Amino acid sequence: MVIEKVNIPADLKSLSFVELETLAGEIRSLVIETAIKNGGHLAPSLGAVDLTVALHRVFDCPSDKIVWDVGHQAYAHKILTGRKFSFPTMRTAGGLSGFPNRKESEYDAFTVGHSSTSISSALGLAAARKLKNESHKVIAVIGDGSMTGGLAFEGLQNAGHLGLDLLVVLNDNEMFISHKVGAFASYLAKLLTAGSFKKFEDRVEKFFKRLHFWGAQILRVAKRFKVLLFPGMLFEELGFAYLGPVNGHDIKAMTEIFANVKNMKGPILVHLVTKKGKGYAPAEHDPTKYHGLSPSCSSSDNRELTYTQVFGEAMKTLAAEDRMLLAVTAAMSEGTGLADFAREYPERFFDVGIAEQHAVTFAAGLAAGGYRPVCAIYSTFLQRSLDQIIHDVALNELPVIFAIDRAGLVGEDGATHHGTFDLSFLRSAPGLTICAPRNGDELRDMLYSALKWGVPTAIRYPRGGCAQTLARRDFKFVERGKSEILRDGSDVLLAGAGNCARYAFEAADILAETGISAAVMDLKFVKPIDSAAISKFAAKRMPIFVVEENSILGGAGSAVEEELSISNIRAEVIRIAVKDDFITHGPQEFLRDMCGLTPEKIASRVAA
């Protein structure tokens, strides 16, 4: 097998193109086998195998720096950079991360798991290189979907302005820009990178500029005509030399182009067209379904509903009753459970692309126009839109509802995707109501009630099951800021936020066996906090344990402490939460146990 000959990227330089093609197939087999077993981003990584082989054949990593956008295209990169033997451990506890990680390898130039960051971070590396008078190359590999993010265009315009030596590789997987791939396009790209065409173009431009009367006008017309021939004029207007489109599965063609580009200076964009899911028929047929897989070992006959499913069904039910209800998401219609809503109410569904900041302000505009938008975004991605939440929604007192999926510990995607900061950063927004359901029925009721509260509201809920196999069909109104006592007790109070109210209840059962009587409160709301209910327990001198799947800094525990302090009530408040750190990857239950958030660990902490 060719893959046995390759331990580091330098080993690619001695292989023939036939061997490189064989190697690409072997890499795909390893990626498919591992992703199906462990879960992961299968389709995007399969589509990027050939371009990864070509990049590492030409450039000299780790001295040259490759920055991967999002990072879910980097599986082949991991295999080629000394991690092929450990690759089967990817996304498992103690194994490789599913994303590039600076702590994992010197070949990973930037730790990343969010979209549209590659051009900006690569440009920073290029600027640092210039300041140090170094000469290595910097390459940003960005998928076309990431080009819908505003940060990508901010990076592009600044790169064009600075004029630094930077290569941007646009991986267009047949969902963006152009489909014109063929022998002529590849030949043209080779011609352009060879330099002769560029020199000819410069001479023509200088000639027309010498014509005082008609030269400038002719040049403008010529450039407009060029737009018809070259799909990359947008990039050229931003200051990039555009090359392509090129077949992103032709390793030899890409190798020749990259070799020529290596000797060129300034901002350059090479446009590659690839097939998402390349080499695996199911993924090629349905790249959306196979974009990200769950571990095969997690599948079972358990028919427990997920919070995401409950949310999606509730949205459809409420939309049938309220024509002013709208749904907004940022390239996550499937992940947030809105796919069926989109099919049933296409005119009331808005997918804005990977643009969370725009999604929030767009939703604010809809609300200002009299509609009731529900903005569904993963917790980890909502971080990108904090200013819009504060400035455009809260300041304007607009009744936007944020449905925050994947709050808490998400599992195998790891540090870049855990939603453990939303309670902390959202609590700072004046007038924003923050609630967390402990099961699916509570999620439905909170969504229904938020439409009636008429205030900016965030509803955060975790990835996975909601402890129900069937959701209640009717809706019950929830009083804003009101908690619920799930169990009476005389020794301690366990106050849980969201899912953690269930864990607290189970912990109380364990404590009862040791003679400790624990009351259990479902906080329901982190803002406004139910100060009256908490104060009653504080007045009894009962220690208050606040359990939450959020950072220990600034979350529900902090809210309880601050509320008691404001009321000048002294009480012992102990926070059981995620430590002030970035949590690694692994199964959700493993991570909850590691963070002390299982019923057994909670009971042990209370007893101690």
C-alpha positions in Angstrom: 0.0 0.0 0.0 1.2 3.5 -0.9 0.0 4.9 2.4 2.6 2.8 4.2 5.4 4.8 2.5 4.0 8.2 3.8 4.7 9.2 7.3 5.3 13.0 6.8 4.4 15.3 3.9 8.0 15.3 2.6 7.5 11.6 1.6 5.0 12.7 -1.1 7.7 14.4 -3.1 9.2 11.1 -4.3 5.9 9.5 -5.4 4.7 9.3 -9.0 1.3 10.7 -9.9 0.0 7.2 -10.3 1.1 6.5 -6.7 -0.5 9.8 -5.5 -3.8 8.8 -7.0 -3.6 5.4 -5.3 -2.7 7.1 -2.0 -5.8 9.4 -2.3 -8.0 6.3 -2.6 -6.3 4.7 0.5 -6.8 7.9 2.5 -10.5 7.9 1.6 -10.9 4.3 2.7 -9.3 5.2 6.1 -11.5 8.3 6.5 -14.7 6.4 5.6 -13.9 3.5 8.0 -13.0 5.9 10.9 -15.9 8.4 10.4 -18.5 5.7 10.2 -17.2 4.2 13.4 -16.4 7.3 15.4 -18.6 9.9 13.8 -17.3 13.0 12.1 -17.4 15.2 9.1 -17.3 12.6 6.3 -18.5 14.2 3.1 -16.5 17.5 3.3 -13.3 15.6 4.2 -13.7 13.2 1.3 -14.0 16.0 -1.1 -10.8 17.6 0.0 -8.5 14.6 -0.1 -6.9 15.3 -3.6 -6.3 19.0 -3.0 -4.7 18.1 0.3 -2.3 15.6 -1.4 -1.4 18.2 -4.0 -0.8 21.0 -1.4 1.5 18.8 0.7 3.3 17.5 -2.4 4.2 21.1 -3.4 4.6 23.0 -0.2 7.0 22.4 2.7 5.1 22.0 5.9 5.4 22.7 8.8 7.7 25.6 7.7 5.0 26.5 5.2 1.7 27.1 7.0 -1.7 25.7 5.9 -4.7 27.1 7.7 -7.9 25.1 7.3 -11.3 26.9 7.5 -13.7 25.2 10.0 -11.3 22.3 10.0 -13.8 19.6 9.0 -11.9 19.2 5.6 -8.6 18.4 7.3 -8.8 14.6 7.9 -6.5 13.8 5.0 -4.1 16.5 6.4 -4.0 14.7 9.7 -3.3 11.4 8.0 -0.4 12.9 5.9 1.2 14.7 8.8 2.3 11.9 11.1 -1.1 10.9 12.5 -2.2 8.0 10.3 -1.6 5.4 13.0 -3.6 7.4 15.6 -6.2 8.5 13.1 -8.6 5.6 14.1 -8.8 7.3 17.6 -10.2 10.5 16.2 -13.0 12.0 18.2 -12.7 9.4 21.0 -11.8 10.3 24.6 -8.0 10.7 24.7 -7.7 10.4 20.9 -7.2 12.9 18.1 -9.4 15.9 17.8 -11.8 16.1 14.9 -10.4 19.5 14.0 -6.9 21.0 13.6 -5.4 21.6 17.0 -2.1 23.5 17.6 -1.5 21.4 20.8 -1.8 18.2 18.7 0.7 18.8 15.9 3.2 21.3 14.7 1.5 20.9 11.3 -1.7 22.4 12.6 -1.0 26.1 12.2 -4.3 27.2 13.8 -6.8 25.6 16.2 -10.2 26.0 14.5 -13.7 24.7 14.4 -15.8 27.7 13.3 -16.4 28.9 9.8 -14.9 31.7 7.8 -11.8 32.4 9.9 -9.1 31.0 7.7 -8.3 34.1 5.5 -8.1 36.5 8.5 -5.9 34.2 10.6 -3.7 33.3 7.6 -3.3 36.9 6.8 -2.2 37.5 10.4 0.4 34.8 9.9 1.6 36.4 6.7 1.9 39.8 8.3 3.9 38.2 11.2 6.2 36.5 8.6 6.9 39.9 7.0 7.7 41.5 10.3 10.1 38.7 11.1 11.7 38.9 7.6 10.9 35.3 6.9 10.0 33.7 3.6 7.8 30.7 4.1 4.4 30.4 2.4 1.0 30.8 4.0 -2.0 29.1 2.6 -5.7 29.4 3.6 -8.0 26.6 2.5 -11.6 27.8 2.7 -14.7 25.8 1.7 -17.3 27.7 -0.5 -19.9 27.6 2.2 -17.6 29.5 4.5 -17.6 32.3 1.9 -21.1 33.2 3.0 -19.6 34.4 6.3 -18.9 38.1 6.5 -15.5 37.5 8.2 -14.2 35.8 5.1 -14.9 38.9 3.0 -13.4 41.2 5.7 -10.2 39.1 5.5 -10.3 39.2 1.7 -10.6 42.9 1.4 -7.8 43.5 4.0 -5.6 41.0 2.3 -6.0 42.8 -1.0 -5.3 46.1 0.7 -2.1 44.9 2.4 -0.9 43.0 -0.7 1.0 40.4 1.3 2.1 37.1 -0.1 -0.9 34.9 0.6 -2.5 31.9 -1.2 -6.2 31.3 -0.7 -7.5 28.0 -2.0 -11.2 28.1 -2.5 -12.7 24.6 -2.3 -15.9 25.0 -4.3 -17.8 21.7 -3.8 -20.4 22.4 -6.5 -22.5 24.5 -4.3 -21.0 28.0 -4.9 -19.6 30.2 -7.7 -18.9 28.2 -10.8 -19.3 24.8 -12.4 -17.1 25.5 -15.4 -14.5 22.8 -15.1 -12.7 21.3 -18.0 -9.5 21.0 -19.9 -9.6 24.6 -21.2 -10.1 26.0 -17.7 -7.2 24.0 -16.3 -5.0 25.0 -19.2 -6.0 28.7 -18.7 -5.1 28.4 -15.0 -1.7 26.9 -15.9 -1.2 29.7 -18.5 -2.0 32.3 -15.9 0.3 30.9 -13.2 3.1 30.6 -15.7 3.2 34.4 -15.7 3.2 35.1 -19.5 -0.5 36.0 -19.6 -0.2 38.3 -16.6 2.8 40.1 -18.2 0.8 40.4 -21.4 -2.2 41.8 -19.5 0.0 44.3 -17.7 1.5 45.5 -21.0 -2.0 46.0 -22.5 -3.1 48.0 -19.5 0.0 50.2 -19.7 -0.6 50.8 -23.4 -4.3 51.9 -22.9 -3.3 54.1 -20.0 -1.1 56.1 -22.4 -4.0 57.0 -24.6 -5.1 60.2 -23.0 -8.6 60.5 -24.5 -10.0 57.0 -25.0 -7.6 54.7 -23.1 -9.4 54.7 -19.7 -12.8 54.1 -21.3 -11.5 51.3 -23.4 -9.8 49.7 -20.4 -13.0 49.8 -18.4 -14.9 48.1 -21.3 -12.1 45.5 -21.5 -12.3 44.8 -17.8 -16.1 44.4 -18.1 -15.6 42.0 -21.0 -13.2 40.1 -18.9 -15.9 39.5 -16.3 -17.8 37.4 -18.9 -14.7 35.2 -19.3 -13.4 35.0 -15.8 -15.7 34.1 -12.9 -13.1 35.4 -10.4 -13.4 39.1 -11.2 -14.9 39.7 -7.7 -11.6 38.5 -6.2 -9.5 40.5 -8.7 -11.4 43.6 -7.7 -10.5 42.9 -4.1 -6.8 42.8 -5.1 -6.3 39.0 -5.7 -4.9 37.3 -8.7 -7.6 34.8 -9.5 -6.8 31.4 -11.0 -9.3 28.8 -12.0 -11.7 27.1 -11.9 -9.7 24.0 -11.7 -10.7 20.3 -11.3 -10.0 19.8 -7.5 -9.6 16.0 -8.1 -6.9 16.3 -10.7 -3.8 15.9 -8.5 -1.3 16.4 -11.4 -3.0 19.6 -12.6 -3.2 21.1 -9.1 0.4 20.1 -8.4 1.5 22.0 -11.5 -0.5 25.1 -10.6 0.6 25.1 -7.0 4.2 24.8 -8.1 3.9 27.9 -10.3 2.0 29.8 -7.6 4.7 29.0 -5.1 7.0 31.3 -7.0 4.5 34.2 -7.3 4.0 37.0 -4.8 1.0 38.9 -3.5 -2.5 37.7 -2.7 -3.5 34.8 -5.0 -6.8 32.8 -5.0 -6.9 29.4 -6.7 -10.5 28.2 -7.3 -10.9 24.4 -7.1 -14.1 22.6 -7.9 -14.6 19.4 -6.0 -17.2 16.8 -5.3 -18.4 16.7 -1.7 -18.4 13.1 -0.6 -16.0 12.1 -3.4 -15.3 8.3 -3.4 -18.2 7.2 -1.3 -21.4 6.8 -3.2 -23.9 7.4 -0.3 -22.1 10.7 0.6 -21.9 11.8 -3.1 -25.6 11.1 -3.5 -26.6 12.9 -0.2 -23.7 15.1 0.9 -26.0 16.9 3.4 -26.9 13.7 5.3 -23.3 12.6 5.3 -21.8 16.0 6.2 -21.5 15.0 9.8 -22.1 11.5 11.3 -22.7 10.4 14.8 -20.7 7.5 16.2 -22.0 4.1 15.0 -21.9 2.8 18.6 -24.4 5.5 19.7 -27.2 4.2 17.5 -29.7 2.0 19.2 -33.4 1.2 19.4 -34.0 3.9 21.9 -36.8 6.0 20.6 -36.3 8.9 23.0 -37.0 12.2 21.4 -34.3 14.8 21.1 -34.8 18.4 22.1 -34.1 19.3 18.4 -37.0 17.1 17.2 -39.3 18.6 19.8 -38.4 22.1 18.9 -39.0 21.4 15.2 -42.4 19.9 15.7 -43.4 22.7 18.1 -42.4 25.3 15.5 -44.7 23.7 12.9 -47.6 23.5 15.3 -47.3 27.1 16.5 -46.8 28.3 12.9 -50.2 26.8 12.0 -51.8 28.9 14.7 -49.8 32.1 14.2 -49.0 33.4 10.7 -46.6 36.0 12.2 -44.2 33.3 13.4 -41.0 33.1 11.3 -37.9 30.9 11.5 -34.4 32.1 10.9 -31.2 30.0 10.9 -27.6 30.2 9.8 -27.0 27.3 7.4 -28.4 24.9 10.0 -31.9 24.0 8.8 -31.3 20.2 9.4 -29.2 20.6 12.6 -31.7 22.9 14.3 -34.7 20.7 13.4 -36.2 23.3 11.0 -36.0 21.3 7.7 -39.7 20.2 7.9 -40.7 23.8 8.8 -38.9 25.0 5.8 -40.7 22.6 3.5 -44.1 23.4 5.0 -43.7 27.2 5.3 -41.0 28.1 2.7 -42.1 31.8 2.6 -41.7 32.0 6.4 -38.3 30.3 6.6 -35.0 32.2 6.2 -31.6 30.4 5.9 -29.0 33.3 5.8 -25.9 31.1 5.3 -23.0 30.9 7.7 -23.6 34.4 8.9 -24.8 34.4 12.5 -24.3 38.1 13.0 -26.5 38.9 10.1 -29.0 36.3 11.2 -29.5 38.1 14.5 -29.8 41.6 13.1 -32.0 40.3 10.3 -34.3 38.8 12.9 -34.3 42.1 14.7 -35.5 43.8 11.5 -38.2 41.2 11.1 -39.4 41.8 14.7 -39.3 45.6 14.1 -41.5 45.0 11.1 -44.1 43.3 13.4 -43.3 39.6 12.9 -42.2 37.1 15.6 -38.9 35.6 14.5 -37.4 32.5 16.1 -33.7 32.5 15.5 -32.3 29.0 15.8 -28.5 28.8 16.2 -26.2 26.4 18.0 -24.8 27.8 21.2 -21.2 27.7 20.1 -22.0 29.7 16.9 -24.2 32.2 18.7 -21.1 33.5 20.4 -20.2 35.2 17.1 -23.2 37.5 17.3 -23.0 38.9 20.9 -22.9 42.6 19.7 -26.0 42.1 17.6 -27.9 40.5 20.5 -27.0 43.4 22.7 -27.2 46.3 20.3 -29.8 45.3 17.7 -32.2 43.1 19.8 -31.9 44.0 23.5 -31.3 47.7 23.1 -34.3 47.9 20.7 -36.4 45.8 23.0 -37.4 43.5 20.1 -39.2 40.2 20.8 -36.8 38.0 19.0 -36.7 34.4 20.4 -33.3 32.7 20.3 -33.6 28.9 20.2 -30.1 27.9 21.3 -29.4 24.3 20.4 -26.4 22.3 21.5 -26.1 24.2 24.8 -23.7 22.5 27.2 -21.3 19.7 26.5 -21.9 18.5 22.9 -19.5 15.5 22.9 -17.1 14.4 20.2 -16.8 17.8 18.4 -14.9 19.0 21.5 -13.6 22.4 22.6 -14.6 24.4 19.5 -18.2 23.3 19.7 -19.2 23.0 23.4 -21.9 25.4 24.3 -20.7 26.2 27.8 -20.5 30.0 27.6 -24.0 31.2 26.5 -25.5 31.7 30.0 -22.4 33.8 30.9 -22.3 36.1 27.8 -26.1 36.4 27.5 -26.7 37.4 31.1 -25.0 40.7 30.4 -27.7 41.8 27.9 -30.2 44.1 29.7 -33.8 43.0 29.2 -33.0 39.6 27.8 -35.0 36.7 29.4 -33.0 33.5 29.6 -34.6 30.1 30.3 -33.6 26.5 30.1 -36.1 23.5 29.9 -35.5 20.3 31.7 -37.4 18.2 29.2 -39.2 18.4 25.9 -42.6 19.5 27.2 -41.0 22.4 29.0 -39.2 23.4 25.8 -42.6 23.5 24.0 -44.2 25.4 26.8 -41.3 28.0 26.9 -41.5 28.5 23.2 -45.2 29.0 23.3 -45.0 31.3 26.3 -42.1 33.4 24.8 -44.4 34.3 21.9 -46.8 35.8 24.5 -44.2 37.5 26.8 -43.2 39.8 24.0 -39.7 40.4 25.2 -36.2 39.3 23.8 -35.9 35.7 25.0 -33.2 33.0 24.8 -34.2 29.4 25.3 -31.2 27.1 25.6 -31.3 23.3 25.5 -28.7 20.5 25.0 -27.8 18.1 22.3 -29.5 14.8 22.6 -32.4 13.2 24.3 -35.1 15.1 26.3 -36.1 12.2 28.6 -39.4 11.6 26.7 -40.6 9.3 24.0 -43.7 11.3 23.3 -44.2 15.1 23.5 -47.4 16.5 25.1 -49.6 17.9 22.3 -51.1 20.9 24.2 -49.2 24.0 25.4 -49.1 25.4 28.9 -48.3 29.0 29.7 -45.1 29.4 31.8 -44.9 32.4 34.1 -41.8 34.4 33.3 -39.1 34.2 36.0 -40.9 31.5 38.0 -39.1 28.3 39.2 -40.6 25.0 40.2 -39.9 22.9 43.3 -39.6 19.3 42.2 -38.9 17.8 45.6 -39.0 19.0 49.2 -36.0 18.6 51.6 -34.7 20.0 54.8 -30.9 19.8 54.6 -29.7 21.2 51.3 -31.2 22.7 48.1 -30.1 21.4 44.7 -31.1 24.1 42.1 -30.7 22.8 38.5 -30.7 24.7 35.3 -32.2 22.9 32.4 -31.2 19.3 32.0 -29.3 19.6 35.2 -32.5 19.8 37.2 -33.0 16.1 36.2 -29.5 15.2 37.3 -30.1 17.0 40.6 -33.3 15.1 41.2 -31.5 11.8 40.7 -28.7 13.0 43.0 -31.3 13.7 45.7 -32.4 10.0 45.5 -28.8 9.0 46.1 -28.4 11.4 48.9 -31.5 10.2 50.6 -29.9 6.8 51.0 -27.2 8.4 53.0 -29.6 10.3 55.2 -29.3 13.7 53.5 -32.6 15.3 52.7 -32.2 17.4 49.6 -34.8 19.7 48.1 -34.7 20.1 44.3 -35.6 23.2 42.3 -35.9 23.5 38.6 -34.7 27.0 38.1 -36.3 27.3 34.6 -35.1 30.9 34.4 -31.5 32.1 34.8 -32.7 35.7 34.0 -34.8 36.9 35.7 -33.9 34.5 38.6 -36.7 33.5 41.0 -35.2 35.4 43.9 -38.3 34.9 46.1 -38.1 31.1 46.0 -34.4 31.0 46.5 -34.5 33.5 49.4 -36.9 31.2 51.3 -34.2 28.4 51.3 -31.5 30.9 52.1 -33.5 32.1 55.1 -33.5 28.5 56.4 -29.6 28.5 56.3 -29.7 25.7 53.9 -26.6 25.3 51.6 -27.6 26.0 48.0 -25.9 23.9 45.3 -26.5 25.3 41.8 -26.0 22.7 39.1 -25.5 23.8 35.5 -23.9 22.7 32.2 -22.2 26.1 31.7 -18.9 27.7 32.7 -18.6 28.2 36.4 -18.0 31.9 35.7 -21.0 34.0 35.1 -23.7 31.4 34.7 -26.7 30.3 36.8 -24.6 29.9 40.0 -23.3 33.4 39.6 -26.9 34.7 39.0 -28.0 33.1 42.3 -25.1 34.5 44.3 -25.6 38.0 42.8 -29.3 38.0 43.5 -28.8 37.1 47.1 -26.1 39.7 47.5 -28.3 42.4 46.0 -31.0 41.4 48.5 -28.4 41.5 51.3 -29.1 37.8 52.1 -26.2 35.8 53.3 -26.1 32.2 52.1 -23.7 29.4 51.3 -23.8 29.0 47.5 -21.8 26.2 45.9 -21.5 26.1 42.1 -21.3 22.7 40.4 -20.5 23.6 36.8 -18.1 23.2 34.0 -14.6 24.4 35.1 -13.1 27.6 33.7 -11.3 25.8 30.8 -11.8 24.5 27.3 -13.1 21.0 27.6 -11.8 18.2 25.5 -13.7 15.9 23.2 -15.4 12.6 24.1 -18.9 11.1 24.6 -21.3 13.4 26.4 -21.7 11.2 29.5 -17.9 10.8 29.8 -17.5 14.6 29.7 -20.3 15.1 32.2 -18.7 12.6 34.6 -15.3 14.4 34.1 -16.9 17.7 34.9 -18.7 16.4 38.0 -22.2 16.7 36.5 -23.6 13.2 36.7 -26.0 12.4 39.5 -23.4 10.3 41.3 -20.8 13.0 41.1 -23.3 15.7 42.2 -24.3 13.6 45.2 -20.7 12.9 46.1 -19.9 16.7 46.0 -22.9 17.5 48.2 -22.1 14.8 50.7 -18.5 16.0 50.9 
